[in-house]
Amino acid sequence: MIKNYFRITLRNLVKSKWFTFINIIGLTIGIAASLIVFVYISQELSFDEFHKDADRIYRVTKSSERDSGMEYDRAVPYPMIGALREDFSQFEAATLYHSDDRPLAVIDGEKFIVDHALFVDSGFFDVFSFKLISGNAKKVLGQPNYAFLTESLAQKLFGRKDPVGKKIRLRNKLDVEVAGLMEDVPANSHLRFDMVVSYPSLSMDYIGLNIADLNTWEMTMEGYAYVKLRPDANMSDVDEQFEALVNKHYENNDLVKRRFVLQPLLDIHFNQTLGSPTSINPTSLWTLGIIGVFILLIACVNFINLSTALSIKRSKEVGVRKTLGARRFQLIRQYLMDTFVVAFISGLLATGISERLIPVFNQYFDMELEVNVFQNIQVLLFILLVVIVVTLLSGLYPALVLSSYNPVKALKNSIHAPGKGSLFLRKGLIVVQFFISQVLIIATVVIASQMDYFTTKSLGFDKDAVINVDISKNDEATLDRVRDRLIVNPHVKNVSFALAAPIGNDGFDTHYKLASNTQENGYRVQIKPADYYYLETYGLKLKYGEWLTPGEEKSARNLFQKDKDVNVSYILNETAVKTLGFSDPQEAVGVDITTGVGGYVGPIKGVIEDYHLDSFHEEIMPAIIMHVPILYYNTGIKISASNPQAAISHVRTVFEEMFPDEIFEYRFLDDEIQELYTQEQHTFTLFRIFSGISIFISSLGLLGMISFLVNQKTKEVGIRKVLGAGILNIVSLFSREFIILVLIAFALAAPVAWYSMSRWLADFAYRIDLQAWFLVVGVVISAVITFATIGYQSLKAAVANPVEALRDE
């Protein structure tokens, strides 16, 4: 029986080659798109679940309530690890690590860059389930000068040689011995690293901040603590113990209300306030999932529309089979078999296409997705489920329509057109297609406009033709010599030493307040350590007062030395001045303030125009520029835009001669700024891709529909032409109905797109305003594509010889 069904199915598919081709292509693209989306979402939802007892692992976070509001921090003071082990009874294990980005590694004189290293204590592998290949981590990580490497890093540093026992020098400051290997960190881990170094190896000298104490509760840098709760842990007891810890170690907790809170490990990847560099907005994830479903739905709509339209051609077959005794459920089963074969073939093709597209997807989006049916049961189940759902969704209704035909009418060829219900459904499904396509088109236009806003809106400083180079040695003599050697080249316009460029996450936060105010606990502020040339190099705009002087910078070399007198002056941005209560920024010049940087009291020497310290997601916060030479680890170099390669070549020569033990690396500032919007760029790309896919699949469906309609109305067209109808009348006959459907879809899509993109734009503190023309673009593009799709077939019918159409009459 099944063999017979299958034989009939193949005969029917071959008989309607053109429509079979359209259905298979549409379904293949729809299934491939949905499969890639499924694999992506599956990985995102699985973040950190590979850890044993992941539901009992938490990160310790800190919140501080000040006059300016709540502040949240993922990092904690380094002494926290001792307290977690000694003062808490609800934890099964605890660990703390220090994060170290891109340290230099030297092996037998050969230099490498390690993407990410962690200084971890002996409890690291008690909390996390990263897999060790060799070595005793519990023993070794409690001792200084040991390290474990991932397999990939070991291959990079040592090739095929056994690295255990080998020596590595990090940042030309610390020698460590390789104590073992571990498997590469899974792609679905929010913790990304290539090397773990024993925590006792960490020192302030290595970090480069000899001015501070690693063991003070008042300092927070790059230390992150995690705990694993006991199965029977009582969270209220944990909260009480944290409260006791705060009272024990913070004297001024009445002024600054501090709290330590446990954040679930499985929440980190989706948390927008206390997330990680890999965090994703859950709304974006589910939006992508909905779009994937919509793409598949459009393909199913094509199948349903074409199948119900073609059902007329199979009416005689239905009549014969019913006359010979076929029951309705047998006819439904036959038609579902037809649909299943098409869906199965499409599923196979989609799997093959996805496997070849995934590497491209991974490379562009910097991911590690895999589509492997034989190794990933979830992928196999998804494909089977999609094939079954598509079979039922696309085949059941046409099967019911086809099997309901009256055999007498079918044999008399009295069924010339589908019923009103079927016609209404087809039009409704076409509206759904246009609706989805227009929502995606409008969203793409809005995102493109916001992306353009990123690049055209003034940031408040000059980002063009500026490169940044990190340095490891920042004594006065070295910096003076580097600057003198760089500036002699005519292609180098200016040089500035600082902790970081004006924008980005390389500043550090503290508090500030008026020196005369002893009651307030201060306001949050970002400190930007910078030299005398910072203003000119980055094109900042000084609005009131004066800029810092070289003499003040020389005096600042004695910062944090208790036996030295230091004159400290501050440059505040407009927001920082307004936060202090000055309605006129000019009135703030000369007023003394104090900050958390050593507690020095000094005057506001100048006020600069507000500039963006971070991406457009964040509002401009208070910022202070001051001289802190001990923190000058970045060189900003303004180069000639007319010959950047000559400038970079000169900079490379100087740095390689001045810092022979380092690897020369530079970054264009505008490229770094673009990286702040990586997620938005990826969103824009995905919307463009999915808009294109939806338009293409919809166009395929329209092409099939217009081909069928032209064939059905051949005689009608012939009669109209005989009666004097022109080409435009004939083309209008076929186009008018579809254009109306486009307009109906637009009426539905416009408010949905407007609301959705308003929500998306709300994530940006600085954004474009939604314009009516964004919506108009959607309907215009849909109308043009619709007319272009049906135009050829309509024109072909319009210019055909009416004699050929009426010959049989």
N, C-alpha and C positions, 0 to 999 in steps of 0.2 A: 504493500500500500504506500509506504513512505517513498519507495523507489519510484512509483508511478507519479506521486505528488512532485517529486524532485524533477522528473523528466518533463512534466507539464510546466513547471516553474522555469526551467531553462529555455523551453520553447517560447514561453511568453516574454522572457527577458530579451531573447534574441530577436523576436518579432518587433519589439519596440526599442531598437538599439539606441536611438537618440535620447529617449526619455530615461532609459536605464542608465545611460552614461551620465546624464544630469543628476539623477538620484544618487548614484554611487559617488560621483565627485563631491556633491554637496555634503553627503553624510560622512565621507572620508575626512573632509576638512573639518567638519563640525566635531567629529569624534576625536581627531588628532588634537584640536585646540583644547577641548575639554579634558583630554588625557594629560596634556602638559600642565594645565591648570590644577588638575587633581594631584599630580605628583608634587607640584610646588606647594600646594596647600597642605598636603600630607606631611611634608618635611617641616614646614613652619609649625604645624600643630604638634609635632613630635619633639620640639626642642627640649632638651635636657631630660627627656623621659627615660633615656638609657641608663641613668644612674640608679643604682639599687636604692630602694626606699626613697625615691625622688620626692614623694609627697611629704616626707618628714625632714627634708632639707630646706633650710631658710638662710637668707642673707640678712645680716645685721645692718640696718640703715639708721641714719640719724636725722632728726628734725630739730630745728631751732626756731623759737617764736620771738621775734624782735618787734620793735615799734613799726618797722617797715613791712611786717608780715611774716609769713612762714617761709622757712628755707629748708630744703631737703638735700640730703647728701648720701650718695651710695657708699662713700668711703668713711672709714672710722679711724680714730687715733690708734696708733700701733700698740700701745699697752693693752688694748682691748682683749687680745688673745689670752693674756695672763688672767684677766678678770673672768673671761668666759669659762676657763677651766677651774678656777679656784672658788668663784663666788656663786656658781650656778649648779643646781642639782638636777635640772630637767634635761640636760644635754647628754647625749650618748657620745658625741664627738664634736670637736670644734677645730677650726683652722683659720689662719689669716695669711694672705699673700700680698706681696708688693708687685705692682705691674710695671714693667720696664719695656717701653717700645723701642724697637730698632737699635738694640745695642750692637756695637762693633765687636766682632769676635776675631781674634788673631790666633792662628795655628801655625807654628813653625815659620813665622814671618808672612804667611799668606793671610789676607784680610777678607772677611765676609761680613754681611749684615744679617743678623737674626731678626726676623720680622717681629717676634714678640716673645719675651721671656718673663717668667714669673719667679719670684723668690718665695718659696713655700716652706711651711714648717712641717714637722713630722706627722701632723694630723691630716694632711691634705688628702691622702689616699684612704683615710678612714671615713671621710665625708663624701668624696667623689669616687666614681667607679671608672676612672681612666685606667686603661689596661697596661700593666708593666710587662715587658718581655724579659728583662733581666735586671738584677740588682735588688738590694734590700733597702727599699725607700724608707721604711719605718726607722731603721737604724741610721742611715746615712744623712737623711734630711735634718736630723738633729745636730749635725756637726757642720762646721764651716768648710767652704771651699769644695763642695761637691755639686754635681749636676747630672740630670737625666735628659737625654735627647729623644725627640720623636724620630721615627724611622726616616722620614723625609729629610729632616735636618741632618741626621747622621750621614745619609747618602750625599747630601750637598757638601758637607764639611770634610768627610773622610772617604767618600767613594765606597768601594767594596771592602775596605779595611775594617777590622774590628775596632770601634772607637773606645771601648772600655779601657780605662786606665790612661787615656790620652789627656793632655793638658790643653786648656783653652783660656786665653786671656780676654776678659770682657772690658770694653771701654778703656783699655790700657791702664786699668786700675786693679782688677781682680783676677787672680788665677784660680781656676776651678778644674777639678779632675772629673772626667766622665765616669760615673758610677754605674750606669746602666742605660737601657733603652726602654722606650714605651711606644705603644701603637700611636699612629697619628690621631689627633683629636677628631672625633666625629663631626661631620658637617653641621649636625643639628645641636651643637653646643654653643651656649652664649659665651663660654670661656674659650678664647682662641689663643694658643701658644705653641711654640716649637721647642721650648726648653724650660725645665724647672731647675732652679738653683736653690741650694739649702738656705733657709732663712737666716741662720746665724752668720752667713757671709755678707749680709746687707749692712751697710754703714752710711752715715751722712756724707762721708767723703766720696763714696761711690755715687750717691745721688747727686752730689755737687752742691750741697747746702750745709757747709760746716757751721753756718750761723745758727742752726737750730738743733734741738735735741730730739732724737728719734723716739724717745720714751716719754714725751710729754703728752698730757691729755688735751692740751690746748691746740695741738697742731694736727691737721688732717691733710694728707697728700694723696698717695696712691695705694693706701692700705685697705683691703676688703676682707671682711670676716664672714664666715659661714658656719652654721651649726647643724647638727643632726639631732632632732629631738628623740627622746626615748618614746617607745610606743605608748606608754601610759602618761606622757607629759601633760602637765596642767598649765595652760597658757596664762591663767591669772597669776600663778606663782612666778612665771617667767617675767611678767610685767612688773610685779612687785620687786623682784630682784634687780631688774633694770633701773627702777626708780631709786633703789638703795644705792646702786652703782653711781648714778648721777649725783646724788647727795654726797657721796663719799669723795668724788674726784673733782667736782666743780663747785667752787666757792661762790660764784656770782650767779647761781641758778635762779635767783629771784629776779634778776634783770633780764637774763636770757633763759627762757624756759626750754631746756633741752630734753629730748626723749630719744630713746633707742627703741626701734620697732623691728620686728621680724617680718621679712618679706618672703613669701613662698618662692622657692626656686622656679616652679612652673609658671609663676607670674612675671618673671623678669623679662622674658622675650616679648611680652605684649604690653608692658608698662611704659607709658610715654613720659612719665615724670621720673621714675627710678628704674629705667631700663638698662640697656647695654648698647654698645655701638651697632649690634646686629638687630636691635629691636624693631618691631614692625607694628604699625597701627592695625588693631584687629578689624576696624571698619574697612580699611583698604583690602585686607585679606578676604573678608566676606564679600565685598564688592566685586573683587576679581572672580570669586567663586560663582556669584550670580551671573556675571558676564559670560563665564564658561558655559553655564546652563543655558543662557540665552542663545549663544552661538549654536549649541546643539539643538535647541528648540527651533531656530530658524531653519536648520537643515530638515528637521522633521516636518515643519510646515510645508516646505517645498514638496516633500514626498507625499503628504496628504493631499495637497492641492492637485498635483499632477495625477495621482492615483484616482482620485474621485472624478477628475476630468476624463481620464482614459477609460473609466469604467463603462462608458457608453460603447466603446469599441468592443468590449467583452460581453456585451449584453446578449448576443446570440449564443455565445459559449455557455452563458448561464442558463438560457432558455433550453438548449439542447440537454445539458446535464440535469436540469430539474425534470425535464420530460422523461429522461432515462432513469429517474428515481433518486437522483442525488438529493440528500437532505441539506438543510441550510447550514448545519454545523460543519458538514463536510466541505461545503463551498468556503465557509469562513476559514477552516483549517488550511485549505488549498491557498487562499489568498495570504494568510499569515506565513505560510511556507515561502511564498514569493518574497514577502517582505523580509523574512529572516535571512534568506540567501543574500539579498542585497545588503542587509545590515551586517551580516557575517563577513562578506567580502570587504565592505567598507571598514569594518573593525580590523581586519588583517592589514589592509593598506595603511590605515591610520597608525597602527602600531609600528610598522616599518618606517613611516614618515617621521613619527615622533622620535624614534631611536636615532635618526639621523639629524634631527633638528635640535635635540637636547644639548649636544656639545656646543652648538652655536649659541643657544640660550644661556648655557653655563658661562661661556666665555664673556658674553656681553654683560650679564647680570652678576658675574663673579659668584657663581653658585656651584654646587656639586650634586645636581639632580641626576637620577638614573631612571631609564625606562627599560626594565629587564623583566619580561613576563615570566621567565623560568626561575628567577631568583627572588622576585618580589611577589608574594601571593596577593598583596593588596592591589597591585597593578592588574594581575590576571583577573581577580574578582571584579575590579572596576570595569574592565573591557567586557567581560561576560554580562555584567549587570547592564551596561550601556546597550549592548546588542539586544538583550531581552526587552529593556524598556523601550528602545527605539522600535523594535518589532511590534510591541503592543501599542505604543503611542502612534506610530505611523501607519500601522497596518490594520488595526482593529476597526476604526471607523470606515475606511474604504471597503473593508471586507463586509461589514454590515450593510453598507449601501449596495454593494454589488450583489450580495446574496438575497437582497430583498426584492429584486426585480421580478415582475410578473412574467412567467415563462411564455404566455401567449403573446403579450406585447413585445417581448424580447424577440420571439421568432418571427413576428410580423414586421420587425425593424421599426416599431412605433416609438421607441425610446430615442428621441433626438437630442434631448438635453437633460441634464440632471435636475432634480427637483429644487423647489425654492429653498428648502432647508439646506441642501447641499451647497447651493450657490451662495447662500448667506454665510455659511461656514467658511467657504473658500475666500470670500471677500474679507471676512473677519480675520482669517489667518494671515492674509496679505497685509492687512492693517497692522497686525502684531509684528510682522517682519519690518515694516517701515517704521513702526514705533521704536523698536529696539535699535535699528540702524540710526535713526535720528537722534536718539538719546546719546548714543556713542559718538556721533559726529559732533554734536553740540559740546559734549564733555571734552572731546579732543581739542576743539577750538578754544574753549575756556582755559584748559591746561596750557596750551601753546601760548596764549596771551599772558598768563601768569609767568611762564618760563621766560618770555620776552621781557616782562617787567623786571625779573631778576637781573637781567643783563643791562637794561637801559636806565633803571633808576639809580640816581647818585647814591653812593654809599657814604659820602662825606669825606672820602679820601681818594687818593689816586692809586688805582690798582694796576694800571697798564704799565708794561715794560718794567716790572719790579720782580726780581728774583730773591729767594730766601735761601740761605745756606746756614746750616747749624755748625757750631764750633764747640770744642770741648775745653779750650783754654782761653780764659778771659781776663788775664792780668792786664794792667794798664799798658805796659810796654808792648805786649803782643798785639793788643787791639789798635794801638796807635800805628804800629808798623804795618799791620794789615790794611788799615785805611789809607795810609800814605802810599802804599804800593798799588792799591786798587784805583785811587782817584787820579793817578798820573795818566791813565789811559783815557783818550778823548771820548771813548764809547761808554765810559762809566760816568754818570752824572752826579751821583751822590751815594754815600754809604752811611748806614746807621746801625748801631748795635743795640739790641733790646732783648727782652725775653721772648717776644713774638711780634708778628705783624699786628696791625690794628684789629683785624677780625680773626675769629677762631676761638679755640678752647684752650689756648696755651697761657692765658693770663691766670691769675689766682684771685679768689674772693676773700674779703675780710670785712671789717666794719669800720665806719668813720663817723665822726660827729663834731659839732662845734666844741672847741677846747673849753669854752665858758660854760658848757652844759654838763653838769655832773650827774644829772638825774636820769637822762636817757641812756639806753644801752647801745645806741648807734644804729646806723642803717647799713644795709648790705651794699658793698661796692666792689667793682673789679679793678684791681691794681694792674697797671701797665708799666713795668719797669722799662725805661727807654733813655737814650742819650740825647745830647744837645742837637744832633742832626735829624732826629726822628720827625720833627715837624716838617722840614723841607723835603725829606726823602719821600714821605708818604702824602704830602700835600694836604696836611690837616690845616684847618682854618682857625687861627687865633682871633677871637672876637673882642676880648677885653684883657687888659693887663699886659704882662710881658711873659716871654718864654724863659725857660730855665737857662742858666749860663754854664759855660765850661768850668768856671771856678766852683760853682755849686756841685757840679758833677765830680770834681776832684775831691771836694770835701766829703761827698757821699761814699767815697772809698772806705771811709772809717765807720760806716754804719755798723751797728751791732757790736762795736768795740766799746765797752763800758768806760774805758779810761780815756776816750777821745771825745772832744767836742765836735758836734756835727750840726750844721745849719741845714735844715730840711725845708724845702718849698714844694708846693703842690700845684699841679695843673688839673682843673676839674672840667668835666664836660657840662653842658647846660643842664642836663637832667640831674646831675649830682648837686649842682647849686640850687636848683628848684626844690630838690628833696630836703635840703637843709632849711628851706623856708624863705629863700630870697625870691621875691617876685621880679626884681630887676637884677639880672646876673652881675651887672657892673658893680652893684653894691657889695658883692661878696669879695671882690679883690682886696687883699690885705687882711682879711679876717683869718684868725688862727683856727686851725682844726687839728684833730688828732686821729690817727688810724691804728689798725691792728698790726701794722708793720713796725714793730719795735716800740710802739706807743709814743713816737716822736711828735712833738707839737711844732707846727710850722704854719706859715701864712699861705693862703690861696694866692698864688702869684699871677695866675692867668686863668681865663675861661675859654675853652675851645668849643667850636660849634659841634653839636651832636653828630656822631657818626655811628655806623652800625658795628657793634662788637660781635655780633653773631648773625645767623641767618635771619631771613624775614619772618621766620616762625616766631621769633622772640622780640619783645619790645626792647628799645634801647634802655639799658640800665645805667645807674650811676657808675662813672669811671673816673679814675685818678691816674694821671701820668706823673711819675716821679723817678728820680735817679736812684737806681739800686744796681750799681755796677757788678756786684757779685752774681747777679742773675742774668747778665748779658750772654746768652747762649745762642743767639740768633743774629745773623747778619742780613739786613735788608739792603739790597743794591739796586738803585735806579739806573737802568741802562738805556742806551740809545735805541729807539724803536726802528731806526733806519738800518742798523747793522747789529742785530742782537747776537748773531753767531760770533762776531769778532769780540764783542764784550764778554760773552760767556767763555770763550777760549782764554781770554786774559784772566778772568776770574779763576778759572780752573788752574791755570799756571801758578797764580799767586797762592791759592789754597793748598795745592799739592806740595809747593815748596815750603810754605809756612807750617803745614800740618802733615808731615810725611807719614805719620802713623795712622791717619784717618783715610776713609774712603770719601772722595769728593762727590756730593750729591746736591743738586739744586732743584728748586721748585718755583715755577712761575706763580705769583700771587693770584692772578685771575683763575688759574687752574685749581688752586686750593679753594677758592671761593666757590667754583662750580661744584666741587666735591661736597659742599654743604647741602647741595640740592640733588644728590645722587638718587635718593628715593623718588623725588619728584620727576627726575629725568627718566627713570625706569617706568614710572606710572604713565608718563606721556608716551613713551615708546609702546607700552602695552596697549594703551588706548588706540594709538594709531594702527597697531597690528590688528586688534580685534575689530576696530571700525572697518578696516579694509576687508577683513574676513567676512564680516556680516554683510557688507555691501556686495561682495563677490558672490556669496551664497544666495543672497536675495536676487541678484541679477540673474543667476543661473535659473532660479525658479521663475522669474519673470519671462526669461527667454523661452523656457519650456511652455509656460502658459500661453504666451503670445503665439508660439508656433502651433499649439493645439487650437487656439481660437481662430487663427487664420485658416487652418485646415477645415474647421467646422463651418466657417462663414464664407467659404469660397464661392458658393452659388449666390449668396446674398450680395457679396461684393460685385459679382458679375452683373446681377440685376440692377444694382444701384448705378453701375457705370453705364449700362445700356440706357438708363433713364436720365443720364446726364451728370451724375456725380463726378466731381473732380478729384484729383489726387489728395488735396488738402482735406476734402470731406471724408475720404476713405481713411486717411491717417488719423483724423480726428475721431472716427468711429471707434478705433482701437485704443487711442490714447486717453480719451476723455475720462473713461471709467477709472483708469489707473491713477491719473492725476488727482481725481477726487479722493481716492483712497489715500494718496500721499498727504493731502490736506487734512483728512480726518486723523491720520496718524500724527501729524504735526500738532493738532489741537490737543492730543493726549500727551505727546512727548514733551512739549514746551514746559508745562508746569512741573513735570517730574524732573527734567533736566535742570530747570532753574533752582528747584529746591535742593537737589543733590549737589550741585556745584556751589550753591551758597554754603552748604555744610562743609564742603571740602575747603573752600576759601577761608572759612572761619578759623582754620588751623594756623593761618598766617596773621601775624600782627600787622603786616604791611602787605596789601593786596590790591588787585584791580577791582573796579566796580563792574558788576554784571551789566552788560549792554543788550539792548533789544536785538542788535544786529547779530549777536552770537546765535540767537534762535533762528533768525532769518537764514543764516548760512546753512543750518541743518535742513530746512525744507527746500532751499534752492538746490543744494547738492543732491538731495534725494530725487527731486523733480528732474534735474538734468540727467542723472544716471538712469532713471526710469525711462525717460524719453529716448535716451541713447540706446537703451536695451531693446525697447519695443519698436524703435523707429525703423530699423532695417527691414524687419519682417513685415511691418505695416506698409512701408513703401513698396516692398516687393509685391505685396498683394494688390496695392493700388495701381501699379503699372502693368500688372498682368493682363493678358488678352482676355476679355470677358467671354469670347467665343469658346475658349478652352474650358472655362468654368461651367458654361451652360450646355455643352455639347451633349451631355447625357439626357437633357430634359426633352 
